[in-house]
Amino acid sequence: MSFASSPAIVRLPLWRSRFVLLVLLAAFAVLVGRSLYLQAVDTDFLQMKGESRYSRVIETPATRGRILDRNGEALAISTPVKSVWAIPEDVSAGPAQLARLAKLLGVDARELQTKLADAERDFVYLKRQIPPETADQVAALGIPGIYQNREYRRYYPGGEVMTHVIGFTGVEDSGQEGIELAYQKSLAGNAGSRRVIKDRLGRIVEDVGSVRSAQDGRDLILALDGKIQSLAYSALKAAVEQHRARAGAIVVLDARSGELLALANVPSYNPNNRGRLGGAQLRNRAMTDTFEPGSTLKPFTVAVALELGKVTPSSTVQTAPGRLTIANYTIHDAHPAGALTVAQIIQKSSNVGAAKLALSLPREEMWALFHEVGFGAQPDIGFPGEASGRLREWKQWRPIEQATMAYGHGISVSLVQLARAYSVFARDGELAPLSLVKLDGPVTGKRVIAPETAHAVREMLELAVQPGGTGPRARVMGYRVAGKTGTAHKQENGGYSAHKYLSSFVGLAPASDPRLVIAVMIDEPSAGQYYGGAVAAPVFSQVMQGALRRLGVAPDAPMRPIELPGEGEEAKEST
C-alpha cells in the first residue's frame, strides 16, 4: 500500500488553515502596532523603565546655618561627616573583614552581623556621622554592598557654657533643643537633588545635572555675648559648688534693648558628647522652671502703693512686734523692728511691713501691676518650653494670700520673668520685650509705672545693697548698684520645707543710668549659708563687674575698694 493512500492521513478543511494564518497575522499586527505605539507615540513608559535601571535622583543636603554670638563668634557650626549603609543581600565579606569593619565603626561585631544577616531589608544604616578619615578607612576595605552618604554634624565650640541656649541637633541634623529647635526652619535650609547614572553595583558613573539646587540655611546672630556668657557660667558654677547647691541659674539682660546677653544653668552638659544625659542636665532652669521669688517681689508691692498714692518712701509702717497673724497663719520678720519707713521695708526686707502695705491695697490693682510686668504669662521669646508661672486671679485671693504674695509666696515665676520685671525699674517705668536675637536698633517699651515711681523704687533698692541692707555683697567697685535679695522656703509635699531654701538676687547697675539687669538663683544651698545676700549676691557682683567693663560702661561711683561685712554684720531678709 502506498504512503499516499494510507488511512492515517487526514485531510483538513482548507478554511481552517487559512483561519490559523489570519490569527497569526493579526497577532503579529497587534505586536507591530504596540511596538510602534510605544517607540514612536508613547515613549514615556519605556523611557521610565529604562532609566529606573541606571538613573537615580539623589538628595544633596543643605548646609545648616551657623549660630553666632553678637560679636560674630561661632556658637554652632556644621562639619562634613559620612554615614555608612549597606544592602544586606549584596554584602560579601569574610569574618576578618567584618571584624575590621565593626572596629572602625565602633560597633559590636555581633550587632553588625545581625544587621547584615537580614536579607529582607534592602537598606540598613551601619553607623551615622563618622569622621571623613574613618569613612576613608571603611572604603579601603572594599567590601561589596557597603556604601556611604555625605552628611553634616553639628559642632558646638562653647560646649557646656552655651548649651542650654543653643541646644543641639539629632542624627538627622534637625533641632532637638534650644535655639536649634526654635529656629529649625531658617537654620536648616532646603535640601536639593541631582540626577546621576549608576552602574549595576550602585556606583555613580556619571553626574547628569542638578534637578533642584540646595538652599543652605541662614546664619543666626544671637544677642548673647560669648565673654559675658562664659563669665556668668563660671561664677554660677563656682557658687553652686561652694554652697553644695542642687542647681543654679543666671540671666544677664540689657535693660536698654531687652536683649539677653547671657543665660546659664548648672548642672550643664557637653552637647558634643551626649552619651550620658539626664533630665536634670537638660533643663534650662532659667526659662522652664518656676519658683516662689520670695523677697525679690517686695519692690513691686511698694510700687503699687506708690502708684496709688497710698504712701511715699518716707511713710512709716508699724512692724512691731515683728509678726502678723492672719486667720491661722503668722507672718514673721527675721529681725523684729518697730516703725519702718517704706524705704526701710525694702532695705531691711520686712515681711510684716510688705504684708501690711499689701493689705491696704485693692486686690485688683496689685494683681494688675503683677500682670503688667509679665508674671503669669509666657515671656514670648520664642524659646521652647517657656514657663508662664502662676498668678491667680485677684478675685480668688484671700487676705492671707494677698499678704504673702507681697513678699513672694503664693506666686511662681521663672528667672527670666523676674529679670524682665526688674527692667521696669531700670527703664524708668517701661517694660521692653525680650530678645534672644541681636537687634539692630532701639526698642519701644510699654509704660507700666510712672517714671517717678521707678526712680523712687530704684533708690530704695540702692539702700538694700548698702551697709545695713540685706545685700551689701552685691556691691561693685566704681558703680552704684540697686537690687534685692530673696530667700524662700521650698515647697515640698503640699507645704514648705523647713530646711530647703531657694536663694536669689536681682539687681541693676549703674543705678544712675541702668544698663544691665542680672538675676541669680541658687537652688538648695546646703553648706551652711542660705540667705540670698550671702549666696546669690556675690555671684551678681562678680558678673556685673565683668559685664560692665566688657561693655565699656562708665563708672558712676568712686573707685574705692569695697569692704565686705563680717559674719552677722549684714541684715538678713525674712523668709
Helices and strands as residue ranges (DSSP letters): G 3-5, H 14-36, I 37-41, H 44-51, E 55-60, E 67-68, E 74-86, G 88-90, H 95-105, H 109-117, E 124-130, H 132-140, E 146-155, G 159-161, H 163-166, H 178-182, H 184-188, E 192-198, E 204-212, E 220-221, H 226-242, E 247-254, E 260-266, H 279-282, H 285-288, G 294-297, H 298-307, E 316-318, E 323-326, E 329-332, E 339-341, H 342-348, H 351-359, H 363-372, G 394-396, H 399-405, H 415-426, E 430-431, E 446-447, H 451-464, G 472-474, E 482-492, E 495-509, E 516-523, H 532-535, H 537-551
